[in-house]
Amino acid sequence: MPINKAAKVLKVYPGRITIFNYWIARAHDADIIENMTQVGFGKTSTKKGHHYITTMIDLKERRVLYACQGKDSGCINKSVKYLQENK
């Protein structure tokens, strides 16, 4: 989604989205996944619009490792790919 459209949906200035993306990218780069023994998956929707988000969670550390838009098997595949790239 283009930044201007996302900003309009979130009702914020486009510069905020850019700053948010910068800090999220830095956090992802610094994230180290180690000693993970249990992974769980969950899904949630936003309001009643059936817009789903699937999350991969480290159950031991109680933190979200990866989030993906949708609820199909493609989200699981993307999550596993993320784990393989960041281990």
SEFIZA-3560 file (N, C-alpha, C; in Angstrom, 3 decimals):
REM SEFIZA-3560
<numar><xx>0.849</xx><yy>-1.170</yy><zz>0.000</zz><atom>N</atom></numar>
<numar><xx>0.000</xx><yy>0.000</yy><zz>0.000</zz><atom>CA</atom></numar>
<numar><xx>0.898</xx><yy>1.238</yy><zz>0.000</zz><atom>C</atom></numar>
<numar><xx>0.601</xx><yy>2.204</yy><zz>-0.825</zz><atom>N</atom></numar>
<numar><xx>1.390</xx><yy>3.439</yy><zz>-0.833</zz><atom>CA</atom></numar>
<numar><xx>1.301</xx><yy>4.158</yy><zz>0.512</zz><atom>C</atom></numar>
<numar><xx>2.356</xx><yy>4.876</yy><zz>0.844</zz><atom>N</atom></numar>
<numar><xx>2.431</xx><yy>5.568</yy><zz>2.132</zz><atom>CA</atom></numar>
<numar><xx>1.298</xx><yy>6.572</yy><zz>2.297</zz><atom>C</atom></numar>
<numar><xx>0.992</xx><yy>7.327</yy><zz>1.246</zz><atom>N</atom></numar>
<numar><xx>-0.071</xx><yy>8.330</yy><zz>1.362</zz><atom>CA</atom></numar>
<numar><xx>-1.421</xx><yy>7.686</yy><zz>1.655</zz><atom>C</atom></numar>
<numar><xx>-1.697</xx><yy>6.550</yy><zz>1.031</zz><atom>N</atom></numar>
<numar><xx>-2.967</xx><yy>5.862</yy><zz>1.267</zz><atom>CA</atom></numar>
<numar><xx>-3.014</xx><yy>5.289</yy><zz>2.689</zz><atom>C</atom></numar>
<numar><xx>-1.896</xx><yy>4.695</yy><zz>3.127</zz><atom>N</atom></numar>
<numar><xx>-1.841</xx><yy>4.158</yy><zz>4.491</zz><atom>CA</atom></numar>
<numar><xx>-2.022</xx><yy>5.278</yy><zz>5.507</zz><atom>C</atom></numar>
<numar><xx>-1.403</xx><yy>6.422</yy><zz>5.260</zz><atom>N</atom></numar>
<numar><xx>-1.530</xx><yy>7.556</yy><zz>6.170</zz><atom>CA</atom></numar>
<numar><xx>-2.974</xx><yy>8.056</yy><zz>6.227</zz><atom>C</atom></numar>
<numar><xx>-3.631</xx><yy>8.054</yy><zz>5.096</zz><atom>N</atom></numar>
<numar><xx>-5.029</xx><yy>8.499</yy><zz>5.061</zz><atom>CA</atom></numar>
<numar><xx>-5.912</xx><yy>7.532</yy><zz>5.851</zz><atom>C</atom></numar>
<numar><xx>-5.671</xx><yy>6.234</yy><zz>5.690</zz><atom>N</atom></numar>
<numar><xx>-6.454</xx><yy>5.233</yy><zz>6.422</zz><atom>CA</atom></numar>
<numar><xx>-6.225</xx><yy>5.359</yy><zz>7.918</zz><atom>C</atom></numar>
<numar><xx>-4.967</xx><yy>5.563</yy><zz>8.317</zz><atom>N</atom></numar>
<numar><xx>-4.624</xx><yy>5.670</yy><zz>9.734</zz><atom>CA</atom></numar>
<numar><xx>-4.865</xx><yy>7.058</yy><zz>10.312</zz><atom>C</atom></numar>
<numar><xx>-5.156</xx><yy>8.006</yy><zz>9.429</zz><atom>N</atom></numar>
<numar><xx>-5.406</xx><yy>9.400</yy><zz>9.815</zz><atom>CA</atom></numar>
<numar><xx>-4.194</xx><yy>10.020</yy><zz>10.504</zz><atom>C</atom></numar>
<numar><xx>-3.023</xx><yy>9.835</yy><zz>9.863</zz><atom>N</atom></numar>
<numar><xx>-1.776</xx><yy>10.439</yy><zz>10.338</zz><atom>CA</atom></numar>
<numar><xx>-1.069</xx><yy>11.073</yy><zz>9.145</zz><atom>C</atom></numar>
<numar><xx>-0.033</xx><yy>11.846</yy><zz>9.420</zz><atom>N</atom></numar>
<numar><xx>0.755</xx><yy>12.433</yy><zz>8.348</zz><atom>CA</atom></numar>
<numar><xx>1.637</xx><yy>11.360</yy><zz>7.719</zz><atom>C</atom></numar>
<numar><xx>1.873</xx><yy>11.418</yy><zz>6.396</zz><atom>N</atom></numar>
<numar><xx>2.707</xx><yy>10.413</yy><zz>5.726</zz><atom>CA</atom></numar>
<numar><xx>4.108</xx><yy>10.302</yy><zz>6.327</zz><atom>C</atom></numar>
<numar><xx>4.642</xx><yy>11.394</yy><zz>6.850</zz><atom>N</atom></numar>
<numar><xx>5.973</xx><yy>11.356</yy><zz>7.458</zz><atom>CA</atom></numar>
<numar><xx>6.029</xx><yy>10.398</yy><zz>8.646</zz><atom>C</atom></numar>
<numar><xx>4.936</xx><yy>10.272</yy><zz>9.358</zz><atom>N</atom></numar>
<numar><xx>4.892</xx><yy>9.349</yy><zz>10.503</zz><atom>CA</atom></numar>
<numar><xx>5.046</xx><yy>7.905</yy><zz>10.047</zz><atom>C</atom></numar>
<numar><xx>4.456</xx><yy>7.575</yy><zz>8.919</zz><atom>N</atom></numar>
<numar><xx>4.568</xx><yy>6.207</yy><zz>8.385</zz><atom>CA</atom></numar>
<numar><xx>6.015</xx><yy>5.931</yy><zz>8.020</zz><atom>C</atom></numar>
<numar><xx>6.674</xx><yy>6.889</yy><zz>7.396</zz><atom>N</atom></numar>
<numar><xx>8.077</xx><yy>6.727</yy><zz>7.014</zz><atom>CA</atom></numar>
<numar><xx>8.950</xx><yy>6.520</yy><zz>8.247</zz><atom>C</atom></numar>
<numar><xx>8.737</xx><yy>7.311</yy><zz>9.261</zz><atom>N</atom></numar>
<numar><xx>9.507</xx><yy>7.186</yy><zz>10.504</zz><atom>CA</atom></numar>
<numar><xx>9.230</xx><yy>5.834</yy><zz>11.162</zz><atom>C</atom></numar>
<numar><xx>7.976</xx><yy>5.437</yy><zz>11.207</zz><atom>N</atom></numar>
<numar><xx>7.599</xx><yy>4.152</yy><zz>11.779</zz><atom>CA</atom></numar>
<numar><xx>8.297</xx><yy>3.009</yy><zz>11.044</zz><atom>C</atom></numar>
<numar><xx>8.283</xx><yy>3.054</yy><zz>9.708</zz><atom>N</atom></numar>
<numar><xx>8.947</xx><yy>2.012</yy><zz>8.913</zz><atom>CA</atom></numar>
<numar><xx>10.441</xx><yy>1.961</yy><zz>9.194</zz><atom>C</atom></numar>
<numar><xx>11.065</xx><yy>3.117</yy><zz>9.380</zz><atom>N</atom></numar>
<numar><xx>12.492</xx><yy>3.173</yy><zz>9.679</zz><atom>CA</atom></numar>
<numar><xx>12.803</xx><yy>2.440</yy><zz>10.978</zz><atom>C</atom></numar>
<numar><xx>12.051</xx><yy>2.747</yy><zz>12.036</zz><atom>N</atom></numar>
<numar><xx>12.327</xx><yy>2.145</yy><zz>13.340</zz><atom>CA</atom></numar>
<numar><xx>11.967</xx><yy>0.667</yy><zz>13.364</zz><atom>C</atom></numar>
<numar><xx>10.949</xx><yy>0.273</yy><zz>12.664</zz><atom>N</atom></numar>
<numar><xx>10.602</xx><yy>-1.152</yy><zz>12.576</zz><atom>CA</atom></numar>
<numar><xx>11.709</xx><yy>-1.907</yy><zz>11.846</zz><atom>C</atom></numar>
<numar><xx>12.231</xx><yy>-1.342</yy><zz>10.772</zz><atom>N</atom></numar>
<numar><xx>13.326</xx><yy>-1.987</yy><zz>10.038</zz><atom>CA</atom></numar>
<numar><xx>14.559</xx><yy>-2.135</yy><zz>10.925</zz><atom>C</atom></numar>
<numar><xx>14.865</xx><yy>-1.116</yy><zz>11.712</zz><atom>N</atom></numar>
<numar><xx>16.015</xx><yy>-1.215</yy><zz>12.633</zz><atom>CA</atom></numar>
<numar><xx>15.796</xx><yy>-2.302</yy><zz>13.678</zz><atom>C</atom></numar>
<numar><xx>14.592</xx><yy>-2.400</yy><zz>14.192</zz><atom>N</atom></numar>
<numar><xx>14.286</xx><yy>-3.429</yy><zz>15.193</zz><atom>CA</atom></numar>
<numar><xx>14.393</xx><yy>-4.824</yy><zz>14.589</zz><atom>C</atom></numar>
<numar><xx>13.922</xx><yy>-4.985</yy><zz>13.356</zz><atom>N</atom></numar>
<numar><xx>14.026</xx><yy>-6.283</yy><zz>12.685</zz><atom>CA</atom></numar>
<numar><xx>15.487</xx><yy>-6.662</yy><zz>12.458</zz><atom>C</atom></numar>
<numar><xx>16.295</xx><yy>-5.700</yy><zz>12.054</zz><atom>N</atom></numar>
<numar><xx>17.712</xx><yy>-5.979</yy><zz>11.805</zz><atom>CA</atom></numar>
<numar><xx>18.447</xx><yy>-6.369</yy><zz>13.078</zz><atom>C</atom></numar>
<numar><xx>18.053</xx><yy>-5.798</yy><zz>14.197</zz><atom>N</atom></numar>
<numar><xx>18.725</xx><yy>-6.072</yy><zz>15.471</zz><atom>CA</atom></numar>
<numar><xx>18.163</xx><yy>-7.304</yy><zz>16.180</zz><atom>C</atom></numar>
<numar><xx>17.037</xx><yy>-7.819</yy><zz>15.701</zz><atom>N</atom></numar>
<numar><xx>16.383</xx><yy>-8.945</yy><zz>16.361</zz><atom>CA</atom></numar>
<numar><xx>17.187</xx><yy>-10.230</yy><zz>16.184</zz><atom>C</atom></numar>
<numar><xx>17.427</xx><yy>-10.912</yy><zz>17.279</zz><atom>N</atom></numar>
<numar><xx>18.148</xx><yy>-12.187</yy><zz>17.257</zz><atom>CA</atom></numar>
<numar><xx>17.210</xx><yy>-13.251</yy><zz>17.806</zz><atom>C</atom></numar>
<numar><xx>16.973</xx><yy>-14.262</yy><zz>16.991</zz><atom>N</atom></numar>
<numar><xx>16.108</xx><yy>-15.361</yy><zz>17.410</zz><atom>CA</atom></numar>
<numar><xx>17.007</xx><yy>-16.527</yy><zz>17.788</zz><atom>C</atom></numar>
<numar><xx>17.040</xx><yy>-16.850</yy><zz>19.082</zz><atom>N</atom></numar>
<numar><xx>17.864</xx><yy>-17.965</yy><zz>19.529</zz><atom>CA</atom></numar>
<numar><xx>17.157</xx><yy>-18.692</yy><zz>20.669</zz><atom>C</atom></numar>
<numar><xx>17.503</xx><yy>-19.959</yy><zz>20.831</zz><atom>N</atom></numar>
<numar><xx>16.933</xx><yy>-20.813</yy><zz>21.880</zz><atom>CA</atom></numar>
<numar><xx>15.410</xx><yy>-20.898</yy><zz>21.822</zz><atom>C</atom></numar>
<numar><xx>14.873</xx><yy>-20.855</yy><zz>20.625</zz><atom>N</atom></numar>
<numar><xx>13.427</xx><yy>-20.950</yy><zz>20.478</zz><atom>CA</atom></numar>
<numar><xx>13.022</xx><yy>-22.419</yy><zz>20.479</zz><atom>C</atom></numar>
<numar><xx>12.089</xx><yy>-22.779</yy><zz>21.336</zz><atom>N</atom></numar>
<numar><xx>11.664</xx><yy>-24.171</yy><zz>21.433</zz><atom>CA</atom></numar>
<numar><xx>10.191</xx><yy>-24.359</yy><zz>21.114</zz><atom>C</atom></numar>
<numar><xx>9.390</xx><yy>-23.320</yy><zz>21.263</zz><atom>N</atom></numar>
<numar><xx>7.956</xx><yy>-23.430</yy><zz>21.017</zz><atom>CA</atom></numar>
<numar><xx>7.471</xx><yy>-22.252</yy><zz>20.200</zz><atom>C</atom></numar>
<numar><xx>6.740</xx><yy>-22.564</yy><zz>19.129</zz><atom>N</atom></numar>
<numar><xx>6.173</xx><yy>-21.530</yy><zz>18.270</zz><atom>CA</atom></numar>
<numar><xx>4.667</xx><yy>-21.745</yy><zz>18.203</zz><atom>C</atom></numar>
<numar><xx>3.934</xx><yy>-20.673</yy><zz>18.243</zz><atom>N</atom></numar>
<numar><xx>2.488</xx><yy>-20.735</yy><zz>18.088</zz><atom>CA</atom></numar>
<numar><xx>2.043</xx><yy>-19.765</yy><zz>17.013</zz><atom>C</atom></numar>
<numar><xx>0.872</xx><yy>-20.022</yy><zz>16.461</zz><atom>N</atom></numar>
<numar><xx>0.303</xx><yy>-19.144</yy><zz>15.446</zz><atom>CA</atom></numar>
<numar><xx>-1.069</xx><yy>-18.694</yy><zz>15.911</zz><atom>C</atom></numar>
<numar><xx>-1.394</xx><yy>-17.461</yy><zz>15.644</zz><atom>N</atom></numar>
<numar><xx>-2.699</xx><yy>-16.926</yy><zz>15.989</zz><atom>CA</atom></numar>
<numar><xx>-3.181</xx><yy>-16.020</yy><zz>14.882</zz><atom>C</atom></numar>
<numar><xx>-4.476</xx><yy>-15.795</yy><zz>14.841</zz><atom>N</atom></numar>
<numar><xx>-5.011</xx><yy>-14.857</yy><zz>13.849</zz><atom>CA</atom></numar>
<numar><xx>-6.022</xx><yy>-13.964</yy><zz>14.525</zz><atom>C</atom></numar>
<numar><xx>-6.124</xx><yy>-12.776</yy><zz>14.011</zz><atom>N</atom></numar>
<numar><xx>-7.079</xx><yy>-11.813</yy><zz>14.529</zz><atom>CA</atom></numar>
<numar><xx>-7.608</xx><yy>-11.008</yy><zz>13.353</zz><atom>C</atom></numar>
<numar><xx>-8.758</xx><yy>-10.415</yy><zz>13.520</zz><atom>N</atom></numar>
<numar><xx>-9.327</xx><yy>-9.590</yy><zz>12.454</zz><atom>CA</atom></numar>
<numar><xx>-9.518</xx><yy>-8.172</yy><zz>12.968</zz><atom>C</atom></numar>
<numar><xx>-9.552</xx><yy>-7.259</yy><zz>12.034</zz><atom>N</atom></numar>
<numar><xx>-9.783</xx><yy>-5.870</yy><zz>12.382</zz><atom>CA</atom></numar>
<numar><xx>-11.261</xx><yy>-5.566</yy><zz>12.188</zz><atom>C</atom></numar>
<numar><xx>-11.921</xx><yy>-5.242</yy><zz>13.259</zz><atom>N</atom></numar>
<numar><xx>-13.354</xx><yy>-4.915</yy><zz>13.251</zz><atom>CA</atom></numar>
<numar><xx>-14.145</xx><yy>-6.047</yy><zz>12.600</zz><atom>C</atom></numar>
<numar><xx>-15.137</xx><yy>-5.711</yy><zz>11.808</zz><atom>N</atom></numar>
<numar><xx>-15.952</xx><yy>-6.730</yy><zz>11.154</zz><atom>CA</atom></numar>
<numar><xx>-15.659</xx><yy>-6.808</yy><zz>9.657</zz><atom>C</atom></numar>
<numar><xx>-14.545</xx><yy>-6.256</yy><zz>9.238</zz><atom>N</atom></numar>
<numar><xx>-14.228</xx><yy>-6.202</yy><zz>7.817</zz><atom>CA</atom></numar>
<numar><xx>-13.572</xx><yy>-7.444</yy><zz>7.270</zz><atom>C</atom></numar>
<numar><xx>-13.336</xx><yy>-8.422</yy><zz>8.104</zz><atom>N</atom></numar>
<numar><xx>-12.691</xx><yy>-9.670</yy><zz>7.680</zz><atom>CA</atom></numar>
<numar><xx>-11.309</xx><yy>-9.431</yy><zz>7.083</zz><atom>C</atom></numar>
<numar><xx>-10.578</xx><yy>-8.499</yy><zz>7.640</zz><atom>N</atom></numar>
<numar><xx>-9.187</xx><yy>-8.267</yy><zz>7.275</zz><atom>CA</atom></numar>
<numar><xx>-8.354</xx><yy>-8.935</yy><zz>8.363</zz><atom>C</atom></numar>
<numar><xx>-7.764</xx><yy>-10.072</yy><zz>8.021</zz><atom>N</atom></numar>
<numar><xx>-7.094</xx><yy>-10.888</yy><zz>9.027</zz><atom>CA</atom></numar>
<numar><xx>-5.589</xx><yy>-10.640</yy><zz>9.064</zz><atom>C</atom></numar>
<numar><xx>-5.015</xx><yy>-10.840</yy><zz>10.242</zz><atom>N</atom></numar>
<numar><xx>-3.569</xx><yy>-10.812</yy><zz>10.443</zz><atom>CA</atom></numar>
<numar><xx>-3.192</xx><yy>-12.095</yy><zz>11.171</zz><atom>C</atom></numar>
<numar><xx>-2.217</xx><yy>-12.813</yy><zz>10.640</zz><atom>N</atom></numar>
<numar><xx>-1.712</xx><yy>-14.026</yy><zz>11.274</zz><atom>CA</atom></numar>
<numar><xx>-0.380</xx><yy>-13.691</yy><zz>11.926</zz><atom>C</atom></numar>
<numar><xx>-0.214</xx><yy>-14.103</yy><zz>13.169</zz><atom>N</atom></numar>
<numar><xx>1.030</xx><yy>-13.842</yy><zz>13.890</zz><atom>CA</atom></numar>
<numar><xx>1.717</xx><yy>-15.144</yy><zz>14.266</zz><atom>C</atom></numar>
<numar><xx>3.045</xx><yy>-15.131</yy><zz>14.190</zz><atom>N</atom></numar>
<numar><xx>3.857</xx><yy>-16.243</yy><zz>14.676</zz><atom>CA</atom></numar>
<numar><xx>4.468</xx><yy>-15.776</yy><zz>15.992</zz><atom>C</atom></numar>
<numar><xx>4.300</xx><yy>-16.571</yy><zz>17.031</zz><atom>N</atom></numar>
<numar><xx>4.668</xx><yy>-16.150</yy><zz>18.377</zz><atom>CA</atom></numar>
<numar><xx>5.658</xx><yy>-17.137</yy><zz>18.983</zz><atom>C</atom></numar>
<numar><xx>6.694</xx><yy>-16.612</yy><zz>19.638</zz><atom>N</atom></numar>
<numar><xx>7.604</xx><yy>-17.423</yy><zz>20.443</zz><atom>CA</atom></numar>
<numar><xx>6.910</xx><yy>-17.599</yy><zz>21.793</zz><atom>C</atom></numar>
<numar><xx>6.425</xx><yy>-18.815</yy><zz>22.050</zz><atom>N</atom></numar>
<numar><xx>5.627</xx><yy>-19.049</yy><zz>23.250</zz><atom>CA</atom></numar>
<numar><xx>6.446</xx><yy>-18.966</yy><zz>24.531</zz><atom>C</atom></numar>
<numar><xx>7.713</xx><yy>-19.327</yy><zz>24.453</zz><atom>N</atom></numar>
<numar><xx>8.560</xx><yy>-19.281</yy><zz>25.647</zz><atom>CA</atom></numar>
<numar><xx>8.865</xx><yy>-17.837</yy><zz>26.050</zz><atom>C</atom></numar>
<numar><xx>9.242</xx><yy>-17.017</yy><zz>25.079</zz><atom>N</atom></numar>
<numar><xx>9.591</xx><yy>-15.616</yy><zz>25.353</zz><atom>CA</atom></numar>
<numar><xx>8.375</xx><yy>-14.693</yy><zz>25.347</zz><atom>C</atom></numar>
<numar><xx>7.239</xx><yy>-15.189</yy><zz>24.895</zz><atom>N</atom></numar>
<numar><xx>6.003</xx><yy>-14.424</yy><zz>24.813</zz><atom>CA</atom></numar>
<numar><xx>6.161</xx><yy>-13.154</yy><zz>23.995</zz><atom>C</atom></numar>
<numar><xx>6.599</xx><yy>-13.351</yy><zz>22.733</zz><atom>N</atom></numar>
<numar><xx>6.744</xx><yy>-12.194</yy><zz>21.852</zz><atom>CA</atom></numar>
<numar><xx>6.382</xx><yy>-12.576</yy><zz>20.425</zz><atom>C</atom></numar>
<numar><xx>5.937</xx><yy>-11.599</yy><zz>19.674</zz><atom>N</atom></numar>
<numar><xx>5.590</xx><yy>-11.810</yy><zz>18.273</zz><atom>CA</atom></numar>
<numar><xx>6.874</xx><yy>-11.834</yy><zz>17.464</zz><atom>C</atom></numar>
<numar><xx>7.020</xx><yy>-12.883</yy><zz>16.653</zz><atom>N</atom></numar>
<numar><xx>8.188</xx><yy>-12.997</yy><zz>15.794</zz><atom>CA</atom></numar>
<numar><xx>7.916</xx><yy>-12.479</yy><zz>14.387</zz><atom>C</atom></numar>
<numar><xx>6.691</xx><yy>-12.682</yy><zz>13.924</zz><atom>N</atom></numar>
<numar><xx>6.362</xx><yy>-12.298</yy><zz>12.547</zz><atom>CA</atom></numar>
<numar><xx>4.853</xx><yy>-12.101</yy><zz>12.440</zz><atom>C</atom></numar>
<numar><xx>4.431</xx><yy>-11.132</yy><zz>11.671</zz><atom>N</atom></numar>
<numar><xx>3.017</xx><yy>-10.891</yy><zz>11.413</zz><atom>CA</atom></numar>
<numar><xx>2.810</xx><yy>-10.768</yy><zz>9.907</zz><atom>C</atom></numar>
<numar><xx>1.700</xx><yy>-11.304</yy><zz>9.441</zz><atom>N</atom></numar>
<numar><xx>1.431</xx><yy>-11.339</yy><zz>8.007</zz><atom>CA</atom></numar>
<numar><xx>-0.049</xx><yy>-11.060</yy><zz>7.777</zz><atom>C</atom></numar>
<numar><xx>-0.348</xx><yy>-10.306</yy><zz>6.745</zz><atom>N</atom></numar>
<numar><xx>-1.744</xx><yy>-10.021</yy><zz>6.420</zz><atom>CA</atom></numar>
<numar><xx>-2.371</xx><yy>-11.248</yy><zz>5.772</zz><atom>C</atom></numar>
<numar><xx>-3.529</xx><yy>-11.664</yy><zz>6.258</zz><atom>N</atom></numar>
<numar><xx>-4.242</xx><yy>-12.817</yy><zz>5.716</zz><atom>CA</atom></numar>
<numar><xx>-4.354</xx><yy>-13.920</yy><zz>6.749</zz><atom>C</atom></numar>
<numar><xx>-4.984</xx><yy>-15.033</yy><zz>6.338</zz><atom>N</atom></numar>
<numar><xx>-5.146</xx><yy>-16.146</yy><zz>7.263</zz><atom>CA</atom></numar>
<numar><xx>-4.970</xx><yy>-17.492</yy><zz>6.563</zz><atom>C</atom></numar>
<numar><xx>-4.394</xx><yy>-17.492</yy><zz>5.390</zz><atom>N</atom></numar>
<numar><xx>-4.235</xx><yy>-18.730</yy><zz>4.641</zz><atom>CA</atom></numar>
<numar><xx>-2.876</xx><yy>-19.386</yy><zz>4.900</zz><atom>C</atom></numar>
<numar><xx>-2.626</xx><yy>-20.496</yy><zz>4.239</zz><atom>N</atom></numar>
<numar><xx>-1.371</xx><yy>-21.223</yy><zz>4.440</zz><atom>CA</atom></numar>
<numar><xx>-0.162</xx><yy>-20.428</yy><zz>3.954</zz><atom>C</atom></numar>
<numar><xx>-0.377</xx><yy>-19.463</yy><zz>3.077</zz><atom>N</atom></numar>
<numar><xx>0.718</xx><yy>-18.620</yy><zz>2.610</zz><atom>CA</atom></numar>
<numar><xx>1.360</xx><yy>-17.844</yy><zz>3.750</zz><atom>C</atom></numar>
<numar><xx>0.560</xx><yy>-17.469</yy><zz>4.738</zz><atom>N</atom></numar>
<numar><xx>1.093</xx><yy>-16.755</yy><zz>5.905</zz><atom>CA</atom></numar>
<numar><xx>2.020</xx><yy>-17.653</yy><zz>6.705</zz><atom>C</atom></numar>
<numar><xx>1.663</xx><yy>-18.924</yy><zz>6.836</zz><atom>N</atom></numar>
<numar><xx>2.516</xx><yy>-19.872</yy><zz>7.551</zz><atom>CA</atom></numar>
<numar><xx>3.824</xx><yy>-20.042</yy><zz>6.789</zz><atom>C</atom></numar>
<numar><xx>3.733</xx><yy>-20.173</yy><zz>5.470</zz><atom>N</atom></numar>
<numar><xx>4.943</xx><yy>-20.324</yy><zz>4.649</zz><atom>CA</atom></numar>
<numar><xx>5.856</xx><yy>-19.107</yy><zz>4.766</zz><atom>C</atom></numar>
<numar><xx>5.283</xx><yy>-17.915</yy><zz>4.765</zz><atom>N</atom></numar>
<numar><xx>6.078</xx><yy>-16.693</yy><zz>4.915</zz><atom>CA</atom></numar>
<numar><xx>6.740</xx><yy>-16.638</yy><zz>6.292</zz><atom>C</atom></numar>
<numar><xx>6.017</xx><yy>-17.081</yy><zz>7.303</zz><atom>N</atom></numar>
<numar><xx>6.558</xx><yy>-17.091</yy><zz>8.667</zz><atom>CA</atom></numar>
<numar><xx>7.742</xx><yy>-18.041</yy><zz>8.782</zz><atom>C</atom></numar>
<numar><xx>7.600</xx><yy>-19.225</yy><zz>8.198</zz><atom>N</atom></numar>
<numar><xx>8.683</xx><yy>-20.210</yy><zz>8.232</zz><atom>CA</atom></numar>
<numar><xx>9.889</xx><yy>-19.684</yy><zz>7.454</zz><atom>C</atom></numar>
<numar><xx>9.638</xx><yy>-19.055</yy><zz>6.324</zz><atom>N</atom></numar>
<numar><xx>10.735</xx><yy>-18.475</yy><zz>5.532</zz><atom>CA</atom></numar>
<numar><xx>11.464</xx><yy>-17.397</yy><zz>6.334</zz><atom>C</atom></numar>
<numar><xx>10.712</xx><yy>-16.579</yy><zz>7.067</zz><atom>N</atom></numar>
<numar><xx>11.313</xx><yy>-15.544</yy><zz>7.906</zz><atom>CA</atom></numar>
<numar><xx>12.218</xx><yy>-16.181</yy><zz>8.967</zz><atom>C</atom></numar>
<numar><xx>11.731</xx><yy>-17.255</yy><zz>9.572</zz><atom>N</atom></numar>
<numar><xx>12.538</xx><yy>-17.956</yy><zz>10.590</zz><atom>CA</atom></numar>
<numar><xx>13.824</xx><yy>-18.497</yy><zz>9.991</zz><atom>C</atom></numar>
<numar><xx>13.728</xx><yy>-19.107</yy><zz>8.822</zz><atom>N</atom></numar>
<numar><xx>14.902</xx><yy>-19.690</yy><zz>8.178</zz><atom>CA</atom></numar>
<numar><xx>15.930</xx><yy>-18.615</yy><zz>7.819</zz><atom>C</atom></numar>
<numar><xx>15.470</xx><yy>-17.461</yy><zz>7.404</zz><atom>N</atom></numar>
<numar><xx>16.379</xx><yy>-16.381</yy><zz>7.026</zz><atom>CA</atom></numar>
<numar><xx>17.028</xx><yy>-15.709</yy><zz>8.230</zz><atom>C</atom></numar>
<numar><xx>16.390</xx><yy>-15.778</yy><zz>9.390</zz><atom>N</atom></numar>
<numar><xx>16.876</xx><yy>-15.052</yy><zz>10.558</zz><atom>CA</atom></numar>
<numar><xx>17.431</xx><yy>-15.918</yy><zz>11.671</zz><atom>C</atom></numar>
<numar><xx>17.696</xx><yy>-17.146</yy><zz>11.410</zz><atom>N</atom></numar>
<numar><xx>18.281</xx><yy>-18.020</yy><zz>12.425</zz><atom>CA</atom></numar>
<numar><xx>19.757</xx><yy>-18.078</yy><zz>12.271</zz><atom>C</atom></numar>
//
